[in-house]
Amino acid sequence: MLFLKARAAEAVDTLSEREFLVARLLAGGLTHKEVATQLHRSPETIRTQIKAIFNKLDINNVALLGTLLAVRE
């Protein structure tokens, strides 16, 4: 019999796959315009997704993203 221990749910788990991708790219140092270009989306779409990410994670800057994303990866 195999038992797995699950970690407690974190705020980062509420991000959609696309939001998580955008957050990872931002945490990696890309600007919202660079993220938009890479994902073939408009900068305004990415800006809206960033606002949603910040709201879901209850943060207000990109510097905090890295540590929060590490939990999910």
mmCIF file of the N, C-alpha and C atoms, coordinates in Angstrom:
data_MODEL
# 
_entry.id   MODEL 
# 
loop_
_atom_site.group_PDB 
_atom_site.id 
_atom_site.type_symbol 
_atom_site.label_atom_id 
_atom_site.label_alt_id 
_atom_site.label_comp_id 
_atom_site.label_asym_id 
_atom_site.label_entity_id 
_atom_site.label_seq_id 
_atom_site.pdbx_PDB_ins_code 
_atom_site.Cartn_x 
_atom_site.Cartn_y 
_atom_site.Cartn_z 
_atom_site.occupancy 
_atom_site.B_iso_or_equiv 
_atom_site.pdbx_formal_charge 
_atom_site.auth_seq_id 
_atom_site.auth_comp_id 
_atom_site.auth_asym_id 
_atom_site.auth_atom_id 
_atom_site.pdbx_PDB_model_num 
ATOM 1   N N  . MET A 1 1  ? 0.839  -1.162 0.000   1.00 0.00 ? 1  MET A N  1 
ATOM 2   C CA . MET A 1 1  ? 0.000  0.000  0.000   1.00 0.00 ? 1  MET A CA 1 
ATOM 3   C C  . MET A 1 1  ? 0.897  1.242  0.000   1.00 0.00 ? 1  MET A C  1 
ATOM 4   N N  . LEU A 1 2  ? 0.544  2.220  -0.819  1.00 0.00 ? 2  LEU A N  1 
ATOM 5   C CA . LEU A 1 2  ? 1.324  3.437  -0.962  1.00 0.00 ? 2  LEU A CA 1 
ATOM 6   C C  . LEU A 1 2  ? 0.533  4.612  -0.411  1.00 0.00 ? 2  LEU A C  1 
ATOM 7   N N  . PHE A 1 3  ? 1.169  5.365  0.471   1.00 0.00 ? 3  PHE A N  1 
ATOM 8   C CA . PHE A 1 3  ? 0.532  6.543  1.047   1.00 0.00 ? 3  PHE A CA 1 
ATOM 9   C C  . PHE A 1 3  ? 1.305  7.775  0.602   1.00 0.00 ? 3  PHE A C  1 
ATOM 10  N N  . LEU A 1 4  ? 0.567  8.762  0.135   1.00 0.00 ? 4  LEU A N  1 
ATOM 11  C CA . LEU A 1 4  ? 1.161  10.026 -0.268  1.00 0.00 ? 4  LEU A CA 1 
ATOM 12  C C  . LEU A 1 4  ? 0.666  11.110 0.671   1.00 0.00 ? 4  LEU A C  1 
ATOM 13  N N  . LYS A 1 5  ? 1.564  11.979 1.053   1.00 0.00 ? 5  LYS A N  1 
ATOM 14  C CA . LYS A 1 5  ? 1.174  13.089 1.904   1.00 0.00 ? 5  LYS A CA 1 
ATOM 15  C C  . LYS A 1 5  ? 0.992  14.324 1.029   1.00 0.00 ? 5  LYS A C  1 
ATOM 16  N N  . ALA A 1 6  ? -0.184 14.856 1.033   1.00 0.00 ? 6  ALA A N  1 
ATOM 17  C CA . ALA A 1 6  ? -0.482 16.053 0.242   1.00 0.00 ? 6  ALA A CA 1 
ATOM 18  C C  . ALA A 1 6  ? -0.162 17.286 1.074   1.00 0.00 ? 6  ALA A C  1 
ATOM 19  N N  . ARG A 1 7  ? 0.317  18.294 0.394   1.00 0.00 ? 7  ARG A N  1 
ATOM 20  C CA . ARG A 1 7  ? 0.580  19.546 1.090   1.00 0.00 ? 7  ARG A CA 1 
ATOM 21  C C  . ARG A 1 7  ? -0.728 20.327 1.208   1.00 0.00 ? 7  ARG A C  1 
ATOM 22  N N  . ALA A 1 8  ? -0.759 21.216 2.134   1.00 0.00 ? 8  ALA A N  1 
ATOM 23  C CA . ALA A 1 8  ? -1.940 22.066 2.318   1.00 0.00 ? 8  ALA A CA 1 
ATOM 24  C C  . ALA A 1 8  ? -2.109 22.979 1.103   1.00 0.00 ? 8  ALA A C  1 
ATOM 25  N N  . ALA A 1 9  ? -3.339 23.298 0.795   1.00 0.00 ? 9  ALA A N  1 
ATOM 26  C CA . ALA A 1 9  ? -3.617 24.184 -0.337  1.00 0.00 ? 9  ALA A CA 1 
ATOM 27  C C  . ALA A 1 9  ? -3.068 25.575 -0.052  1.00 0.00 ? 9  ALA A C  1 
ATOM 28  N N  . GLU A 1 10 ? -2.497 26.178 -1.068  1.00 0.00 ? 10 GLU A N  1 
ATOM 29  C CA . GLU A 1 10 ? -1.920 27.520 -0.966  1.00 0.00 ? 10 GLU A CA 1 
ATOM 30  C C  . GLU A 1 10 ? -2.666 28.444 -1.927  1.00 0.00 ? 10 GLU A C  1 
ATOM 31  N N  . ALA A 1 11 ? -2.523 29.736 -1.734  1.00 0.00 ? 11 ALA A N  1 
ATOM 32  C CA . ALA A 1 11 ? -3.174 30.722 -2.605  1.00 0.00 ? 11 ALA A CA 1 
ATOM 33  C C  . ALA A 1 11 ? -2.743 30.543 -4.054  1.00 0.00 ? 11 ALA A C  1 
ATOM 34  N N  . VAL A 1 12 ? -1.502 30.145 -4.260  1.00 0.00 ? 12 VAL A N  1 
ATOM 35  C CA . VAL A 1 12 ? -0.989 29.972 -5.623  1.00 0.00 ? 12 VAL A CA 1 
ATOM 36  C C  . VAL A 1 12 ? -1.748 28.875 -6.368  1.00 0.00 ? 12 VAL A C  1 
ATOM 37  N N  . ASP A 1 13 ? -2.364 27.954 -5.635  1.00 0.00 ? 13 ASP A N  1 
ATOM 38  C CA . ASP A 1 13 ? -3.135 26.881 -6.261  1.00 0.00 ? 13 ASP A CA 1 
ATOM 39  C C  . ASP A 1 13 ? -4.412 27.387 -6.921  1.00 0.00 ? 13 ASP A C  1 
ATOM 40  N N  . THR A 1 14 ? -4.827 28.603 -6.599  1.00 0.00 ? 14 THR A N  1 
ATOM 41  C CA . THR A 1 14 ? -6.039 29.158 -7.201  1.00 0.00 ? 14 THR A CA 1 
ATOM 42  C C  . THR A 1 14 ? -5.790 29.740 -8.586  1.00 0.00 ? 14 THR A C  1 
ATOM 43  N N  . LEU A 1 15 ? -4.513 29.877 -8.970  1.00 0.00 ? 15 LEU A N  1 
ATOM 44  C CA . LEU A 1 15 ? -4.191 30.433 -10.288 1.00 0.00 ? 15 LEU A CA 1 
ATOM 45  C C  . LEU A 1 15 ? -4.528 29.438 -11.388 1.00 0.00 ? 15 LEU A C  1 
ATOM 46  N N  . SER A 1 16 ? -5.073 29.966 -12.482 1.00 0.00 ? 16 SER A N  1 
ATOM 47  C CA . SER A 1 16 ? -5.290 29.121 -13.657 1.00 0.00 ? 16 SER A CA 1 
ATOM 48  C C  . SER A 1 16 ? -3.927 28.802 -14.274 1.00 0.00 ? 16 SER A C  1 
ATOM 49  N N  . GLU A 1 17 ? -3.890 27.853 -15.193 1.00 0.00 ? 17 GLU A N  1 
ATOM 50  C CA . GLU A 1 17 ? -2.629 27.502 -15.848 1.00 0.00 ? 17 GLU A CA 1 
ATOM 51  C C  . GLU A 1 17 ? -2.025 28.707 -16.572 1.00 0.00 ? 17 GLU A C  1 
ATOM 52  N N  . ARG A 1 18 ? -2.866 29.494 -17.224 1.00 0.00 ? 18 ARG A N  1 
ATOM 53  C CA . ARG A 1 18 ? -2.381 30.676 -17.948 1.00 0.00 ? 18 ARG A CA 1 
ATOM 54  C C  . ARG A 1 18 ? -1.852 31.729 -16.970 1.00 0.00 ? 18 ARG A C  1 
ATOM 55  N N  . GLU A 1 19 ? -2.589 31.950 -15.878 1.00 0.00 ? 19 GLU A N  1 
ATOM 56  C CA . GLU A 1 19 ? -2.124 32.908 -14.874 1.00 0.00 ? 19 GLU A CA 1 
ATOM 57  C C  . GLU A 1 19 ? -0.797 32.455 -14.271 1.00 0.00 ? 19 GLU A C  1 
ATOM 58  N N  . PHE A 1 20 ? -0.673 31.159 -14.030 1.00 0.00 ? 20 PHE A N  1 
ATOM 59  C CA . PHE A 1 20 ? 0.575  30.636 -13.474 1.00 0.00 ? 20 PHE A CA 1 
ATOM 60  C C  . PHE A 1 20 ? 1.722  30.850 -14.454 1.00 0.00 ? 20 PHE A C  1 
ATOM 61  N N  . LEU A 1 21 ? 1.475  30.627 -15.731 1.00 0.00 ? 21 LEU A N  1 
ATOM 62  C CA . LEU A 1 21 ? 2.502  30.849 -16.752 1.00 0.00 ? 21 LEU A CA 1 
ATOM 63  C C  . LEU A 1 21 ? 2.919  32.317 -16.790 1.00 0.00 ? 21 LEU A C  1 
ATOM 64  N N  . VAL A 1 22 ? 1.947  33.217 -16.789 1.00 0.00 ? 22 VAL A N  1 
ATOM 65  C CA . VAL A 1 22 ? 2.237  34.652 -16.787 1.00 0.00 ? 22 VAL A CA 1 
ATOM 66  C C  . VAL A 1 22 ? 3.040  35.021 -15.540 1.00 0.00 ? 22 VAL A C  1 
ATOM 67  N N  . ALA A 1 23 ? 2.642  34.502 -14.398 1.00 0.00 ? 23 ALA A N  1 
ATOM 68  C CA . ALA A 1 23 ? 3.342  34.793 -13.146 1.00 0.00 ? 23 ALA A CA 1 
ATOM 69  C C  . ALA A 1 23 ? 4.784  34.291 -13.196 1.00 0.00 ? 23 ALA A C  1 
ATOM 70  N N  . ARG A 1 24 ? 4.985  33.099 -13.740 1.00 0.00 ? 24 ARG A N  1 
ATOM 71  C CA . ARG A 1 24 ? 6.346  32.546 -13.853 1.00 0.00 ? 24 ARG A CA 1 
ATOM 72  C C  . ARG A 1 24 ? 7.221  33.420 -14.740 1.00 0.00 ? 24 ARG A C  1 
ATOM 73  N N  . LEU A 1 25 ? 6.668  33.876 -15.858 1.00 0.00 ? 25 LEU A N  1 
ATOM 74  C CA . LEU A 1 25 ? 7.436  34.724 -16.769 1.00 0.00 ? 25 LEU A CA 1 
ATOM 75  C C  . LEU A 1 25 ? 7.770  36.066 -16.109 1.00 0.00 ? 25 LEU A C  1 
ATOM 76  N N  . LEU A 1 26 ? 6.814  36.631 -15.386 1.00 0.00 ? 26 LEU A N  1 
ATOM 77  C CA . LEU A 1 26 ? 7.066  37.888 -14.668 1.00 0.00 ? 26 LEU A CA 1 
ATOM 78  C C  . LEU A 1 26 ? 8.135  37.698 -13.597 1.00 0.00 ? 26 LEU A C  1 
ATOM 79  N N  . ALA A 1 27 ? 8.012  36.629 -12.845 1.00 0.00 ? 27 ALA A N  1 
ATOM 80  C CA . ALA A 1 27 ? 8.989  36.351 -11.792 1.00 0.00 ? 27 ALA A CA 1 
ATOM 81  C C  . ALA A 1 27 ? 10.372 36.110 -12.387 1.00 0.00 ? 27 ALA A C  1 
ATOM 82  N N  . GLY A 1 28 ? 10.399 35.647 -13.632 1.00 0.00 ? 28 GLY A N  1 
ATOM 83  C CA . GLY A 1 28 ? 11.662 35.423 -14.322 1.00 0.00 ? 28 GLY A CA 1 
ATOM 84  C C  . GLY A 1 28 ? 12.301 36.690 -14.855 1.00 0.00 ? 28 GLY A C  1 
ATOM 85  N N  . GLY A 1 29 ? 11.622 37.814 -14.701 1.00 0.00 ? 29 GLY A N  1 
ATOM 86  C CA . GLY A 1 29 ? 12.214 39.090 -15.064 1.00 0.00 ? 29 GLY A CA 1 
ATOM 87  C C  . GLY A 1 29 ? 11.672 39.750 -16.316 1.00 0.00 ? 29 GLY A C  1 
ATOM 88  N N  . LEU A 1 30 ? 10.679 39.140 -16.968 1.00 0.00 ? 30 LEU A N  1 
ATOM 89  C CA . LEU A 1 30 ? 10.109 39.758 -18.165 1.00 0.00 ? 30 LEU A CA 1 
ATOM 90  C C  . LEU A 1 30 ? 9.145  40.877 -17.779 1.00 0.00 ? 30 LEU A C  1 
ATOM 91  N N  . THR A 1 31 ? 9.034  41.865 -18.643 1.00 0.00 ? 31 THR A N  1 
ATOM 92  C CA . THR A 1 31 ? 8.038  42.916 -18.453 1.00 0.00 ? 31 THR A CA 1 
ATOM 93  C C  . THR A 1 31 ? 6.691  42.410 -18.977 1.00 0.00 ? 31 THR A C  1 
ATOM 94  N N  . HIS A 1 32 ? 5.624  43.138 -18.667 1.00 0.00 ? 32 HIS A N  1 
ATOM 95  C CA . HIS A 1 32 ? 4.316  42.692 -19.161 1.00 0.00 ? 32 HIS A CA 1 
ATOM 96  C C  . HIS A 1 32 ? 4.261  42.732 -20.690 1.00 0.00 ? 32 HIS A C  1 
ATOM 97  N N  . LYS A 1 33 ? 4.972  43.658 -21.300 1.00 0.00 ? 33 LYS A N  1 
ATOM 98  C CA . LYS A 1 33 ? 5.002  43.728 -22.761 1.00 0.00 ? 33 LYS A CA 1 
ATOM 99  C C  . LYS A 1 33 ? 5.766  42.552 -23.355 1.00 0.00 ? 33 LYS A C  1 
ATOM 100 N N  . GLU A 1 34 ? 6.843  42.152 -22.714 1.00 0.00 ? 34 GLU A N  1 
ATOM 101 C CA . GLU A 1 34 ? 7.608  40.991 -23.183 1.00 0.00 ? 34 GLU A CA 1 
ATOM 102 C C  . GLU A 1 34 ? 6.802  39.704 -23.018 1.00 0.00 ? 34 GLU A C  1 
ATOM 103 N N  . VAL A 1 35 ? 6.069  39.599 -21.918 1.00 0.00 ? 35 VAL A N  1 
ATOM 104 C CA . VAL A 1 35 ? 5.196  38.444 -21.707 1.00 0.00 ? 35 VAL A CA 1 
ATOM 105 C C  . VAL A 1 35 ? 4.128  38.410 -22.799 1.00 0.00 ? 35 VAL A C  1 
ATOM 106 N N  . ALA A 1 36 ? 3.532  39.554 -23.088 1.00 0.00 ? 36 ALA A N  1 
ATOM 107 C CA . ALA A 1 36 ? 2.498  39.639 -24.121 1.00 0.00 ? 36 ALA A CA 1 
ATOM 108 C C  . ALA A 1 36 ? 3.039  39.187 -25.479 1.00 0.00 ? 36 ALA A C  1 
ATOM 109 N N  . THR A 1 37 ? 4.221  39.637 -25.810 1.00 0.00 ? 37 THR A N  1 
ATOM 110 C CA . THR A 1 37 ? 4.829  39.248 -27.085 1.00 0.00 ? 37 THR A CA 1 
ATOM 111 C C  . THR A 1 37 ? 5.084  37.740 -27.121 1.00 0.00 ? 37 THR A C  1 
ATOM 112 N N  . GLN A 1 38 ? 5.631  37.211 -26.052 1.00 0.00 ? 38 GLN A N  1 
ATOM 113 C CA . GLN A 1 38 ? 5.962  35.786 -26.007 1.00 0.00 ? 38 GLN A CA 1 
ATOM 114 C C  . GLN A 1 38 ? 4.723  34.907 -26.077 1.00 0.00 ? 38 GLN A C  1 
ATOM 115 N N  . LEU A 1 39 ? 3.627  35.348 -25.465 1.00 0.00 ? 39 LEU A N  1 
ATOM 116 C CA . LEU A 1 39 ? 2.400  34.545 -25.431 1.00 0.00 ? 39 LEU A CA 1 
ATOM 117 C C  . LEU A 1 39 ? 1.410  34.922 -26.534 1.00 0.00 ? 39 LEU A C  1 
ATOM 118 N N  . HIS A 1 40 ? 1.803  35.865 -27.386 1.00 0.00 ? 40 HIS A N  1 
ATOM 119 C CA . HIS A 1 40 ? 0.949  36.311 -28.490 1.00 0.00 ? 40 HIS A CA 1 
ATOM 120 C C  . HIS A 1 40 ? -0.397 36.838 -27.985 1.00 0.00 ? 40 HIS A C  1 
ATOM 121 N N  . ARG A 1 41 ? -0.311 37.685 -26.973 1.00 0.00 ? 41 ARG A N  1 
ATOM 122 C CA . ARG A 1 41 ? -1.481 38.336 -26.392 1.00 0.00 ? 41 ARG A CA 1 
ATOM 123 C C  . ARG A 1 41 ? -1.236 39.838 -26.374 1.00 0.00 ? 41 ARG A C  1 
ATOM 124 N N  . SER A 1 42 ? -2.289 40.605 -26.182 1.00 0.00 ? 42 SER A N  1 
ATOM 125 C CA . SER A 1 42 ? -2.107 42.061 -26.099 1.00 0.00 ? 42 SER A CA 1 
ATOM 126 C C  . SER A 1 42 ? -1.552 42.416 -24.720 1.00 0.00 ? 42 SER A C  1 
ATOM 127 N N  . PRO A 1 43 ? -0.796 43.502 -24.633 1.00 0.00 ? 43 PRO A N  1 
ATOM 128 C CA . PRO A 1 43 ? -0.288 43.932 -23.330 1.00 0.00 ? 43 PRO A CA 1 
ATOM 129 C C  . PRO A 1 43 ? -1.409 44.194 -22.322 1.00 0.00 ? 43 PRO A C  1 
ATOM 130 N N  . GLU A 1 44 ? -2.549 44.673 -22.801 1.00 0.00 ? 44 GLU A N  1 
ATOM 131 C CA . GLU A 1 44 ? -3.676 44.938 -21.893 1.00 0.00 ? 44 GLU A CA 1 
ATOM 132 C C  . GLU A 1 44 ? -4.227 43.636 -21.303 1.00 0.00 ? 44 GLU A C  1 
ATOM 133 N N  . THR A 1 45 ? -4.276 42.583 -22.099 1.00 0.00 ? 45 THR A N  1 
ATOM 134 C CA . THR A 1 45 ? -4.720 41.280 -21.599 1.00 0.00 ? 45 THR A CA 1 
ATOM 135 C C  . THR A 1 45 ? -3.787 40.798 -20.492 1.00 0.00 ? 45 THR A C  1 
ATOM 136 N N  . ILE A 1 46 ? -2.499 40.927 -20.718 1.00 0.00 ? 46 ILE A N  1 
ATOM 137 C CA . ILE A 1 46 ? -1.514 40.501 -19.725 1.00 0.00 ? 46 ILE A CA 1 
ATOM 138 C C  . ILE A 1 46 ? -1.623 41.360 -18.476 1.00 0.00 ? 46 ILE A C  1 
ATOM 139 N N  . ARG A 1 47 ? -1.809 42.663 -18.651 1.00 0.00 ? 47 ARG A N  1 
ATOM 140 C CA . ARG A 1 47 ? -1.965 43.555 -17.500 1.00 0.00 ? 47 ARG A CA 1 
ATOM 141 C C  . ARG A 1 47 ? -3.187 43.146 -16.666 1.00 0.00 ? 47 ARG A C  1 
ATOM 142 N N  . THR A 1 48 ? -4.279 42.782 -17.329 1.00 0.00 ? 48 THR A N  1 
ATOM 143 C CA . THR A 1 48 ? -5.480 42.323 -16.631 1.00 0.00 ? 48 THR A CA 1 
ATOM 144 C C  . THR A 1 48 ? -5.200 41.026 -15.878 1.00 0.00 ? 48 THR A C  1 
ATOM 145 N N  . GLN A 1 49 ? -4.463 40.115 -16.503 1.00 0.00 ? 49 GLN A N  1 
ATOM 146 C CA . GLN A 1 49 ? -4.117 38.858 -15.836 1.00 0.00 ? 49 GLN A CA 1 
ATOM 147 C C  . GLN A 1 49 ? -3.207 39.107 -14.635 1.00 0.00 ? 49 GLN A C  1 
ATOM 148 N N  . ILE A 1 50 ? -2.295 40.054 -14.761 1.00 0.00 ? 50 ILE A N  1 
ATOM 149 C CA . ILE A 1 50 ? -1.408 40.384 -13.643 1.00 0.00 ? 50 ILE A CA 1 
ATOM 150 C C  . ILE A 1 50 ? -2.222 40.913 -12.466 1.00 0.00 ? 50 ILE A C  1 
ATOM 151 N N  . LYS A 1 51 ? -3.199 41.769 -12.739 1.00 0.00 ? 51 LYS A N  1 
ATOM 152 C CA . LYS A 1 51 ? -4.063 42.280 -11.669 1.00 0.00 ? 51 LYS A CA 1 
ATOM 153 C C  . LYS A 1 51 ? -4.798 41.133 -10.976 1.00 0.00 ? 51 LYS A C  1 
ATOM 154 N N  . ALA A 1 52 ? -5.297 40.183 -11.767 1.00 0.00 ? 52 ALA A N  1 
ATOM 155 C CA . ALA A 1 52 ? -6.001 39.031 -11.197 1.00 0.00 ? 52 ALA A CA 1 
ATOM 156 C C  . ALA A 1 52 ? -5.055 38.183 -10.348 1.00 0.00 ? 52 ALA A C  1 
ATOM 157 N N  . ILE A 1 53 ? -3.833 37.992 -10.824 1.00 0.00 ? 53 ILE A N  1 
ATOM 158 C CA . ILE A 1 53 ? -2.823 37.224 -10.084 1.00 0.00 ? 53 ILE A CA 1 
ATOM 159 C C  . ILE A 1 53 ? -2.528 37.901 -8.747  1.00 0.00 ? 53 ILE A C  1 
ATOM 160 N N  . PHE A 1 54 ? -2.282 39.198 -8.792  1.00 0.00 ? 54 PHE A N  1 
ATOM 161 C CA . PHE A 1 54 ? -1.974 39.939 -7.571  1.00 0.00 ? 54 PHE A CA 1 
ATOM 162 C C  . PHE A 1 54 ? -3.136 39.877 -6.584  1.00 0.00 ? 54 PHE A C  1 
ATOM 163 N N  . ASN A 1 55 ? -4.375 39.986 -7.091  1.00 0.00 ? 55 ASN A N  1 
ATOM 164 C CA . ASN A 1 55 ? -5.545 39.901 -6.219  1.00 0.00 ? 55 ASN A CA 1 
ATOM 165 C C  . ASN A 1 55 ? -5.667 38.520 -5.584  1.00 0.00 ? 55 ASN A C  1 
ATOM 166 N N  . LYS A 1 56 ? -5.502 37.477 -6.380  1.00 0.00 ? 56 LYS A N  1 
ATOM 167 C CA . LYS A 1 56 ? -5.623 36.113 -5.862  1.00 0.00 ? 56 LYS A CA 1 
ATOM 168 C C  . LYS A 1 56 ? -4.552 35.800 -4.829  1.00 0.00 ? 56 LYS A C  1 
ATOM 169 N N  . LEU A 1 57 ? -3.338 36.316 -5.054  1.00 0.00 ? 57 LEU A N  1 
ATOM 170 C CA . LEU A 1 57 ? -2.230 36.019 -4.148  1.00 0.00 ? 57 LEU A CA 1 
ATOM 171 C C  . LEU A 1 57 ? -2.091 37.052 -3.031  1.00 0.00 ? 57 LEU A C  1 
ATOM 172 N N  . ASP A 1 58 ? -2.918 38.092 -3.083  1.00 0.00 ? 58 ASP A N  1 
ATOM 173 C CA . ASP A 1 58 ? -2.892 39.165 -2.093  1.00 0.00 ? 58 ASP A CA 1 
ATOM 174 C C  . ASP A 1 58 ? -1.502 39.787 -1.971  1.00 0.00 ? 58 ASP A C  1 
ATOM 175 N N  . ILE A 1 59 ? -0.931 40.125 -3.128  1.00 0.00 ? 59 ILE A N  1 
ATOM 176 C CA . ILE A 1 59 ? 0.365  40.797 -3.180  1.00 0.00 ? 59 ILE A CA 1 
ATOM 177 C C  . ILE A 1 59 ? 0.228  42.053 -4.027  1.00 0.00 ? 59 ILE A C  1 
ATOM 178 N N  . ASN A 1 60 ? 1.264  42.890 -4.006  1.00 0.00 ? 60 ASN A N  1 
ATOM 179 C CA . ASN A 1 60 ? 1.183  44.115 -4.792  1.00 0.00 ? 60 ASN A CA 1 
ATOM 180 C C  . ASN A 1 60 ? 2.437  44.396 -5.610  1.00 0.00 ? 60 ASN A C  1 
ATOM 181 N N  . ASN A 1 61 ? 3.347  43.407 -5.700  1.00 0.00 ? 61 ASN A N  1 
ATOM 182 C CA . ASN A 1 61 ? 4.513  43.602 -6.555  1.00 0.00 ? 61 ASN A CA 1 
ATOM 183 C C  . ASN A 1 61 ? 5.088  42.268 -7.031  1.00 0.00 ? 61 ASN A C  1 
ATOM 184 N N  . VAL A 1 62 ? 5.837  42.344 -8.093  1.00 0.00 ? 62 VAL A N  1 
ATOM 185 C CA . VAL A 1 62 ? 6.391  41.148 -8.740  1.00 0.00 ? 62 VAL A CA 1 
ATOM 186 C C  . VAL A 1 62 ? 7.443  40.468 -7.868  1.00 0.00 ? 62 VAL A C  1 
ATOM 187 N N  . ALA A 1 63 ? 8.133  41.225 -7.044  1.00 0.00 ? 63 ALA A N  1 
ATOM 188 C CA . ALA A 1 63 ? 9.204  40.666 -6.219  1.00 0.00 ? 63 ALA A CA 1 
ATOM 189 C C  . ALA A 1 63 ? 8.702  39.535 -5.312  1.00 0.00 ? 63 ALA A C  1 
ATOM 190 N N  . LEU A 1 64 ? 7.454  39.579 -4.911  1.00 0.00 ? 64 LEU A N  1 
ATOM 191 C CA . LEU A 1 64 ? 6.901  38.557 -4.029  1.00 0.00 ? 64 LEU A CA 1 
ATOM 192 C C  . LEU A 1 64 ? 6.475  37.287 -4.766  1.00 0.00 ? 64 LEU A C  1 
ATOM 193 N N  . LEU A 1 65 ? 6.399  37.349 -6.085  1.00 0.00 ? 65 LEU A N  1 
ATOM 194 C CA . LEU A 1 65 ? 5.919  36.208 -6.858  1.00 0.00 ? 65 LEU A CA 1 
ATOM 195 C C  . LEU A 1 65 ? 6.808  34.978 -6.746  1.00 0.00 ? 65 LEU A C  1 
ATOM 196 N N  . GLY A 1 66 ? 8.104  35.158 -6.831  1.00 0.00 ? 66 GLY A N  1 
ATOM 197 C CA . GLY A 1 66 ? 9.033  34.029 -6.867  1.00 0.00 ? 66 GLY A CA 1 
ATOM 198 C C  . GLY A 1 66 ? 8.863  33.041 -5.732  1.00 0.00 ? 66 GLY A C  1 
ATOM 199 N N  . THR A 1 67 ? 8.789  33.553 -4.520  1.00 0.00 ? 67 THR A N  1 
ATOM 200 C CA . THR A 1 67 ? 8.657  32.654 -3.367  1.00 0.00 ? 67 THR A CA 1 
ATOM 201 C C  . THR A 1 67 ? 7.304  31.972 -3.351  1.00 0.00 ? 67 THR A C  1 
ATOM 202 N N  . LEU A 1 68 ? 6.267  32.672 -3.761  1.00 0.00 ? 68 LEU A N  1 
ATOM 203 C CA . LEU A 1 68 ? 4.932  32.057 -3.785  1.00 0.00 ? 68 LEU A CA 1 
ATOM 204 C C  . LEU A 1 68 ? 4.821  30.985 -4.866  1.00 0.00 ? 68 LEU A C  1 
ATOM 205 N N  . LEU A 1 69 ? 5.456  31.200 -6.002  1.00 0.00 ? 69 LEU A N  1 
ATOM 206 C CA . LEU A 1 69 ? 5.381  30.235 -7.092  1.00 0.00 ? 69 LEU A CA 1 
ATOM 207 C C  . LEU A 1 69 ? 6.171  28.979 -6.791  1.00 0.00 ? 69 LEU A C  1 
ATOM 208 N N  . ALA A 1 70 ? 7.206  29.095 -5.999  1.00 0.00 ? 70 ALA A N  1 
ATOM 209 C CA . ALA A 1 70 ? 8.042  27.936 -5.663  1.00 0.00 ? 70 ALA A CA 1 
ATOM 210 C C  . ALA A 1 70 ? 7.226  26.850 -4.973  1.00 0.00 ? 70 ALA A C  1 
ATOM 211 N N  . VAL A 1 71 ? 6.184  27.223 -4.273  1.00 0.00 ? 71 VAL A N  1 
ATOM 212 C CA . VAL A 1 71 ? 5.327  26.264 -3.571  1.00 0.00 ? 71 VAL A CA 1 
ATOM 213 C C  . VAL A 1 71 ? 4.653  25.320 -4.560  1.00 0.00 ? 71 VAL A C  1 
ATOM 214 N N  . ARG A 1 72 ? 4.232  25.835 -5.686  1.00 0.00 ? 72 ARG A N  1 
ATOM 215 C CA . ARG A 1 72 ? 3.472  25.038 -6.657  1.00 0.00 ? 72 ARG A CA 1 
ATOM 216 C C  . ARG A 1 72 ? 4.363  24.205 -7.571  1.00 0.00 ? 72 ARG A C  1 
ATOM 217 N N  . GLU A 1 73 ? 5.580  24.651 -7.793  1.00 0.00 ? 73 GLU A N  1 
ATOM 218 C CA . GLU A 1 73 ? 6.439  23.942 -8.752  1.00 0.00 ? 73 GLU A CA 1 
ATOM 219 C C  . GLU A 1 73 ? 7.051  22.709 -8.214  1.00 0.00 ? 73 GLU A C  1 
# 
